[in-house]
Amino acid sequence: MTIYENATEFYNLPVVDLESEDDWQGTECAYRIRTDWDTPPEELGYRLQVIANHEDAAELKALVIGSWGGDDGQTDNSQIIQELAECSDRLSGLKAIFLGDIISEENEMSWIQQSDVSDLLRAYGNLELFRIRGGSGLSISSCEHENLKSLIIETGGMPRSVLREIFRGGLNNLEHLELWLGDENYGWNGGPEDLQPLLTGKLFPKLTYLGLRNSAAIDEIAPVLPNSPLVARLKVLDLSLGAMTEVGARSLLALSEGTSLEKLDLSYHYITPAVVEELKAKLPFEVVADDANDPNEEWRSIYVAE
């Protein structure tokens, strides 16, 4: 599987592509700027300035950054990050940034070249939602923010270095943490032990949603979740889009006691129907297990790897 469609909505606002001043449609939308194969990379900066220089720029709530490399898929996003950070005085109302609204036709997710995104956290103090797609070259060297409520990082393989940066703390108001862990063939080099700083419950005191999604290693991760102080106080545990089998699923039966969970999402999985029914019968909260794959499949792919 892969991602075929660009975002049509972000931060509960319709996404509108902007190439020039003629595309301005007011402030009740999320503008997307991007380049394609025949667009010079510097055009992205021009389009950003069109937005930042508008008289109503400070009223914008959300911004989407699409492909930034033109016809060069190996160009990272350090230039547009710097330019966007420098616009923060004019885009002071931004509450949501999507960095990497890039589909497979433009670049496979594991090939998207990221960089250190910390300058955006430092520059936009009102940010509440930060969504990132692509893990190659990704770093959050300074992962601190007073107002961030949702952090979403979608990768085909997340390096453990990124986990360590996130788990240093500094996001005390975070409510939604969604990590697409991916596959070892595309950058994932961690294990259950790398999640322990998170699972102790000492980080992110306001967290109610945890997504450990798109993981080839979810069968190894699942057994450590029922004893987690963090999981015990969550409302939603999202383990969807991964390669979970009945091995990992059975370990989740231990979630039946001592939890405040309201929903467990296992959608896109390789669990046998019998075990799915057992989970639904024995767990005292909603279990969603849509998009079942063949449990006997020899090559169990996650939703997005490459």
MIDRENGU-958194 format. One record per residue (C-alpha): residue number from 1; residue in one letter; chain; x, y, z. Coordinates in nm, 2 decimals. Layout:
! MIDRENGU-958194
(site NUM; A; A; (X; Y; Z))
...
***
This chain:
! MIDRENGU-958194
(site 1; M; A; (0.00; 0.00; 0.00))
(site 2; T; A; (0.10; 0.36; -0.02))
(site 3; I; A; (-0.04; 0.71; 0.00))
(site 4; Y; A; (-0.21; 0.82; -0.33))
(site 5; E; A; (-0.40; 1.13; -0.24))
(site 6; N; A; (-0.30; 1.47; -0.10))
(site 7; A; A; (-0.48; 1.62; 0.19))
(site 8; T; A; (-0.81; 1.78; 0.12))
(site 9; E; A; (-0.86; 1.90; 0.47))
(site 10; F; A; (-0.62; 2.00; 0.75))
(site 11; Y; A; (-0.69; 2.13; 1.10))
(site 12; N; A; (-1.06; 2.11; 1.01))
(site 13; L; A; (-1.01; 2.35; 0.72))
(site 14; P; A; (-1.02; 2.29; 0.34))
(site 15; V; A; (-0.68; 2.27; 0.17))
(site 16; V; A; (-0.63; 2.52; -0.11))
(site 17; D; A; (-0.33; 2.51; -0.35))
(site 18; L; A; (-0.17; 2.85; -0.39))
(site 19; E; A; (0.07; 2.94; -0.66))
(site 20; S; A; (0.01; 3.32; -0.69))
(site 21; E; A; (-0.19; 3.60; -0.54))
(site 22; D; A; (-0.48; 3.51; -0.76))
(site 23; D; A; (-0.53; 3.19; -0.56))
(site 24; W; A; (-0.59; 3.38; -0.23))
(site 25; Q; A; (-0.93; 3.27; -0.09))
(site 26; G; A; (-0.94; 3.43; 0.25))
(site 27; T; A; (-0.82; 3.29; 0.58))
(site 28; E; A; (-1.07; 3.01; 0.65))
(site 29; C; A; (-0.86; 2.75; 0.46))
(site 30; A; A; (-0.52; 2.59; 0.48))
(site 31; Y; A; (-0.30; 2.70; 0.19))
(site 32; R; A; (-0.07; 2.44; 0.04))
(site 33; I; A; (0.24; 2.54; -0.14))
(site 34; R; A; (0.45; 2.29; -0.33))
(site 35; T; A; (0.66; 2.23; -0.64))
(site 36; D; A; (0.65; 1.97; -0.91))
(site 37; W; A; (0.89; 1.83; -1.16))
(site 38; D; A; (0.90; 2.14; -1.38))
(site 39; T; A; (0.89; 2.40; -1.10))
(site 40; P; A; (1.22; 2.56; -0.99))
(site 41; P; A; (1.27; 2.48; -0.62))
(site 42; E; A; (1.30; 2.85; -0.54))
(site 43; E; A; (0.94; 2.89; -0.65))
(site 44; L; A; (0.84; 2.74; -0.32))
(site 45; G; A; (0.99; 3.03; -0.13))
(site 46; Y; A; (0.81; 3.28; -0.36))
(site 47; R; A; (0.48; 3.11; -0.29))
(site 48; L; A; (0.54; 3.13; 0.09))
(site 49; Q; A; (0.61; 3.50; 0.06))
(site 50; V; A; (0.28; 3.55; -0.13))
(site 51; I; A; (0.11; 3.41; 0.18))
(site 52; A; A; (0.33; 3.58; 0.44))
(site 53; N; A; (0.30; 3.93; 0.27))
(site 54; H; A; (-0.08; 3.93; 0.25))
(site 55; E; A; (-0.24; 4.18; 0.48))
(site 56; D; A; (-0.44; 3.91; 0.64))
(site 57; A; A; (-0.16; 3.66; 0.69))
(site 58; A; A; (-0.16; 3.68; 1.07))
(site 59; E; A; (-0.52; 3.54; 1.06))
(site 60; L; A; (-0.42; 3.21; 0.89))
(site 61; K; A; (-0.45; 2.91; 1.12))
(site 62; A; A; (-0.29; 2.63; 0.91))
(site 63; L; A; (-0.03; 2.58; 0.64))
(site 64; V; A; (0.05; 2.28; 0.43))
(site 65; I; A; (0.40; 2.23; 0.27))
(site 66; G; A; (0.40; 1.98; -0.01))
(site 67; S; A; (0.69; 1.87; -0.24))
(site 68; W; A; (0.99; 2.09; -0.20))
(site 69; G; A; (1.25; 1.95; -0.43))
(site 70; G; A; (1.12; 2.02; -0.78))
(site 71; D; A; (1.24; 1.74; -1.00))
(site 72; D; A; (1.51; 1.64; -0.75))
(site 73; G; A; (1.36; 1.40; -0.49))
(site 74; Q; A; (1.69; 1.41; -0.29))
(site 75; T; A; (1.66; 1.77; -0.19))
(site 76; D; A; (1.59; 1.81; 0.18))
(site 77; N; A; (1.36; 2.07; 0.33))
(site 78; S; A; (1.61; 2.28; 0.53))
(site 79; Q; A; (1.57; 2.58; 0.30))
(site 80; I; A; (1.19; 2.60; 0.33))
(site 81; I; A; (1.21; 2.54; 0.71))
(site 82; Q; A; (1.45; 2.84; 0.74))
(site 83; E; A; (1.22; 3.06; 0.53))
(site 84; L; A; (0.91; 2.96; 0.71))
(site 85; A; A; (1.07; 3.02; 1.05))
(site 86; E; A; (1.17; 3.37; 0.93))
(site 87; C; A; (0.81; 3.44; 0.84))
(site 88; S; A; (0.68; 3.37; 1.20))
(site 89; D; A; (0.62; 3.74; 1.28))
(site 90; R; A; (0.39; 3.77; 0.98))
(site 91; L; A; (0.22; 3.43; 1.03))
(site 92; S; A; (0.18; 3.46; 1.41))
(site 93; G; A; (-0.16; 3.30; 1.41))
(site 94; L; A; (-0.05; 2.96; 1.27))
(site 95; K; A; (-0.17; 2.68; 1.49))
(site 96; A; A; (-0.11; 2.39; 1.25))
(site 97; I; A; (0.17; 2.29; 1.01))
(site 98; F; A; (0.18; 1.99; 0.78))
(site 99; L; A; (0.53; 1.94; 0.66))
(site 100; G; A; (0.54; 1.69; 0.38))
(site 101; D; A; (0.20; 1.65; 0.21))
(site 102; I; A; (0.37; 1.43; -0.05))
(site 103; I; A; (0.22; 1.13; -0.23))
(site 104; S; A; (0.38; 0.83; -0.39))
(site 105; E; A; (0.35; 0.99; -0.74))
(site 106; E; A; (0.58; 1.27; -0.62))
(site 107; N; A; (0.81; 1.07; -0.39))
(site 108; E; A; (0.77; 0.75; -0.19))
(site 109; M; A; (0.74; 0.82; 0.18))
(site 110; S; A; (1.07; 0.66; 0.28))
(site 111; W; A; (1.25; 0.87; 0.02))
(site 112; I; A; (1.12; 1.21; 0.14))
(site 113; Q; A; (1.42; 1.40; 0.26))
(site 114; Q; A; (1.35; 1.58; 0.59))
(site 115; S; A; (1.60; 1.77; 0.81))
(site 116; D; A; (1.60; 1.92; 1.16))
(site 117; V; A; (1.25; 2.07; 1.21))
(site 118; S; A; (1.32; 2.23; 1.55))
(site 119; D; A; (1.33; 2.58; 1.41))
(site 120; L; A; (0.96; 2.56; 1.34))
(site 121; L; A; (0.88; 2.46; 1.70))
(site 122; R; A; (1.09; 2.75; 1.82))
(site 123; A; A; (0.94; 3.01; 1.58))
(site 124; Y; A; (0.57; 2.92; 1.61))
(site 125; G; A; (0.48; 2.94; 1.98))
(site 126; N; A; (0.11; 2.91; 1.91))
(site 127; L; A; (0.14; 2.58; 1.72))
(site 128; E; A; (-0.10; 2.31; 1.84))
(site 129; L; A; (-0.07; 2.05; 1.56))
(site 130; F; A; (0.26; 1.95; 1.39))
(site 131; R; A; (0.23; 1.68; 1.12))
(site 132; I; A; (0.54; 1.55; 0.95))
(site 133; R; A; (0.57; 1.29; 0.67))
(site 134; G; A; (0.90; 1.13; 0.59))
(site 135; G; A; (1.17; 1.00; 0.82))
(site 136; S; A; (1.49; 1.02; 0.61))
(site 137; G; A; (1.72; 1.28; 0.76))
(site 138; L; A; (1.46; 1.38; 1.02))
(site 139; S; A; (1.56; 1.53; 1.35))
(site 140; I; A; (1.39; 1.72; 1.62))
(site 141; S; A; (1.70; 1.82; 1.81))
(site 142; S; A; (1.50; 2.06; 2.03))
(site 143; C; A; (1.17; 1.90; 2.10))
(site 144; E; A; (1.02; 2.16; 2.34))
(site 145; H; A; (0.69; 2.35; 2.31))
(site 146; E; A; (0.44; 2.49; 2.55))
(site 147; N; A; (0.13; 2.47; 2.34))
(site 148; L; A; (0.17; 2.17; 2.11))
(site 149; K; A; (-0.12; 1.93; 2.15))
(site 150; S; A; (-0.08; 1.69; 1.86))
(site 151; L; A; (0.24; 1.55; 1.71))
(site 152; I; A; (0.21; 1.32; 1.41))
(site 153; I; A; (0.51; 1.17; 1.24))
(site 154; E; A; (0.45; 0.94; 0.94))
(site 155; T; A; (0.75; 0.73; 0.82))
(site 156; G; A; (0.82; 0.41; 0.64))
(site 157; G; A; (1.09; 0.36; 0.90))
(site 158; M; A; (1.16; 0.57; 1.20))
(site 159; P; A; (1.51; 0.59; 1.33))
(site 160; R; A; (1.55; 0.54; 1.71))
(site 161; S; A; (1.73; 0.87; 1.72))
(site 162; V; A; (1.40; 1.05; 1.65))
(site 163; L; A; (1.23; 0.86; 1.93))
(site 164; R; A; (1.50; 0.96; 2.17))
(site 165; E; A; (1.46; 1.32; 2.07))
(site 166; I; A; (1.09; 1.31; 2.13))
(site 167; F; A; (1.12; 1.13; 2.46))
(site 168; R; A; (1.35; 1.39; 2.62))
(site 169; G; A; (1.03; 1.56; 2.73))
(site 170; G; A; (0.94; 1.92; 2.68))
(site 171; L; A; (0.59; 1.87; 2.53))
(site 172; N; A; (0.39; 1.90; 2.85))
(site 173; N; A; (0.05; 1.98; 2.69))
(site 174; L; A; (0.07; 1.70; 2.43))
(site 175; E; A; (-0.26; 1.51; 2.40))
(site 176; H; A; (-0.21; 1.32; 2.07))
(site 177; L; A; (0.11; 1.14; 1.98))
(site 178; E; A; (0.11; 0.94; 1.66))
(site 179; L; A; (0.42; 0.76; 1.54))
(site 180; W; A; (0.44; 0.56; 1.22))
(site 181; L; A; (0.73; 0.33; 1.31))
(site 182; G; A; (0.77; 0.15; 0.98))
(site 183; D; A; (1.00; -0.13; 0.86))
(site 184; E; A; (1.36; -0.21; 0.92))
(site 185; N; A; (1.43; -0.21; 0.55))
(site 186; Y; A; (1.33; 0.16; 0.53))
(site 187; G; A; (1.49; 0.30; 0.85))
(site 188; W; A; (1.33; 0.15; 1.16))
(site 189; N; A; (1.61; 0.03; 1.38))
(site 190; G; A; (1.44; 0.03; 1.72))
(site 191; G; A; (1.26; -0.21; 1.94))
(site 192; P; A; (1.03; -0.23; 2.24))
(site 193; E; A; (1.31; -0.11; 2.47))
(site 194; D; A; (1.32; 0.22; 2.28))
(site 195; L; A; (0.96; 0.29; 2.38))
(site 196; Q; A; (1.02; 0.24; 2.75))
(site 197; P; A; (1.08; 0.61; 2.83))
(site 198; L; A; (0.73; 0.68; 2.68))
(site 199; L; A; (0.56; 0.38; 2.84))
(site 200; T; A; (0.66; 0.47; 3.19))
(site 201; G; A; (0.40; 0.74; 3.18))
(site 202; K; A; (0.64; 1.00; 3.31))
(site 203; L; A; (0.63; 1.20; 2.99))
(site 204; F; A; (0.33; 1.39; 2.84))
(site 205; P; A; (0.10; 1.41; 3.14))
(site 206; K; A; (-0.20; 1.51; 2.92))
(site 207; L; A; (-0.17; 1.24; 2.66))
(site 208; T; A; (-0.50; 1.06; 2.58))
(site 209; Y; A; (-0.42; 0.92; 2.23))
(site 210; L; A; (-0.11; 0.71; 2.15))
(site 211; G; A; (-0.06; 0.58; 1.80))
(site 212; L; A; (0.21; 0.32; 1.73))
(site 213; R; A; (0.11; 0.27; 1.37))
(site 214; N; A; (0.24; 0.13; 1.05))
(site 215; S; A; (0.48; -0.10; 1.24))
(site 216; A; A; (0.64; -0.42; 1.11))
(site 217; A; A; (0.75; -0.49; 1.47))
(site 218; I; A; (0.41; -0.45; 1.63))
(site 219; D; A; (0.40; -0.82; 1.75))
(site 220; E; A; (0.71; -0.75; 1.95))
(site 221; I; A; (0.58; -0.42; 2.08))
(site 222; A; A; (0.23; -0.53; 2.18))
(site 223; P; A; (0.33; -0.75; 2.48))
(site 224; V; A; (0.49; -0.46; 2.67))
(site 225; L; A; (0.18; -0.24; 2.64))
(site 226; P; A; (-0.06; -0.39; 2.90))
(site 227; N; A; (0.18; -0.32; 3.19))
(site 228; S; A; (0.24; 0.04; 3.08))
(site 229; P; A; (0.14; 0.31; 3.33))
(site 230; L; A; (0.09; 0.54; 3.02))
(site 231; V; A; (-0.14; 0.29; 2.84))
(site 232; A; A; (-0.35; 0.25; 3.16))
(site 233; R; A; (-0.46; 0.62; 3.14))
(site 234; L; A; (-0.51; 0.66; 2.77))
(site 235; K; A; (-0.84; 0.68; 2.60))
(site 236; V; A; (-0.73; 0.56; 2.26))
(site 237; L; A; (-0.45; 0.31; 2.17))
(site 238; D; A; (-0.40; 0.30; 1.80))
(site 239; L; A; (-0.19; 0.00; 1.67))
(site 240; S; A; (-0.34; 0.01; 1.31))
(site 241; L; A; (-0.17; -0.02; 0.97))
(site 242; G; A; (0.09; -0.26; 1.10))
(site 243; A; A; (0.17; -0.63; 1.06))
(site 244; M; A; (0.00; -0.76; 1.37))
(site 245; T; A; (-0.08; -1.13; 1.39))
(site 246; E; A; (-0.26; -1.33; 1.65))
(site 247; V; A; (0.07; -1.35; 1.85))
(site 248; G; A; (0.06; -0.98; 1.92))
(site 249; A; A; (-0.31; -0.96; 1.95))
(site 250; R; A; (-0.34; -1.22; 2.22))
(site 251; S; A; (-0.10; -1.03; 2.44))
(site 252; L; A; (-0.35; -0.74; 2.43))
(site 253; L; A; (-0.61; -0.95; 2.62))
(site 254; A; A; (-0.42; -0.84; 2.93))
(site 255; L; A; (-0.56; -0.49; 2.87))
(site 256; S; A; (-0.89; -0.61; 3.02))
(site 257; E; A; (-0.81; -0.48; 3.37))
(site 258; G; A; (-0.67; -0.16; 3.51))
(site 259; T; A; (-0.73; 0.06; 3.21))
(site 260; S; A; (-0.93; 0.37; 3.11))
(site 261; L; A; (-0.91; 0.28; 2.74))
(site 262; E; A; (-1.22; 0.36; 2.54))
(site 263; K; A; (-1.09; 0.23; 2.20))
(site 264; L; A; (-0.83; 0.00; 2.06))
(site 265; D; A; (-0.77; 0.03; 1.69))
(site 266; L; A; (-0.61; -0.26; 1.51))
(site 267; S; A; (-0.73; -0.18; 1.16))
(site 268; Y; A; (-0.52; -0.33; 0.88))
(site 269; H; A; (-0.39; -0.64; 1.04))
(site 270; Y; A; (-0.31; -1.02; 0.99))
(site 271; I; A; (-0.51; -1.14; 1.30))
(site 272; T; A; (-0.72; -1.45; 1.26))
(site 273; P; A; (-1.10; -1.39; 1.28))
(site 274; A; A; (-1.13; -1.61; 1.59))
(site 275; V; A; (-0.88; -1.39; 1.79))
(site 276; V; A; (-1.05; -1.07; 1.67))
(site 277; E; A; (-1.38; -1.20; 1.81))
(site 278; E; A; (-1.21; -1.30; 2.13))
(site 279; L; A; (-1.07; -0.95; 2.17))
(site 280; K; A; (-1.41; -0.79; 2.11))
(site 281; A; A; (-1.58; -1.03; 2.35))
(site 282; K; A; (-1.33; -1.00; 2.64))
(site 283; L; A; (-1.20; -0.64; 2.63))
(site 284; P; A; (-1.43; -0.38; 2.80))
(site 285; F; A; (-1.39; -0.11; 2.54))
(site 286; E; A; (-1.44; -0.07; 2.16))
(site 287; V; A; (-1.21; -0.28; 1.94))
(site 288; V; A; (-1.18; -0.18; 1.58))
(site 289; A; A; (-1.02; -0.44; 1.35))
(site 290; D; A; (-1.12; -0.34; 1.00))
(site 291; D; A; (-0.92; -0.41; 0.68))
(site 292; A; A; (-0.82; -0.76; 0.76))
(site 293; N; A; (-0.54; -0.93; 0.56))
(site 294; D; A; (-0.49; -1.30; 0.51))
(site 295; P; A; (-0.35; -1.43; 0.84))
(site 296; N; A; (-0.16; -1.70; 0.64))
(site 297; E; A; (0.02; -1.45; 0.42))
(site 298; E; A; (0.39; -1.53; 0.43))
(site 299; W; A; (0.51; -1.17; 0.35))
(site 300; R; A; (0.32; -0.94; 0.58))
(site 301; S; A; (0.36; -0.59; 0.46))
(site 302; I; A; (0.27; -0.28; 0.66))
(site 303; Y; A; (0.05; -0.02; 0.51))
(site 304; V; A; (0.33; 0.21; 0.39))
(site 305; A; A; (0.70; 0.10; 0.39))
(site 306; E; A; (0.87; 0.23; 0.08))
***
